[in-house]
Amino acid sequence: MGNSELTGKVIKLIPYGASVRLDEGKVGLIHVCQFEELPERGLTDPPKEGDRVIVKVAGKEKEGRLNLTFLGN
């Protein structure tokens, strides 16, 4: 995984972010604070359920869930 870009699908929006199932089957979270930074990064809209997204793995929690950085859709 490392720093490579990955693709996945938003499976659920939750109060603290978006849950994404990566194409390889793992599930990760894009934290809601990233959606507030979208205009600064040249992006306009946060993803919606069912959207395909491009992400990067930023880290991994003890429970095994991946922390994702939202790169776009």
Protein Blocks (a to p, Z undefined) as FASTA:
>chain_A
ZZaccddddfbdcfkbccdddfkopacdddfklmmmmmmnopabdcdehiacddddfbdc
fkopacdddfbZZ
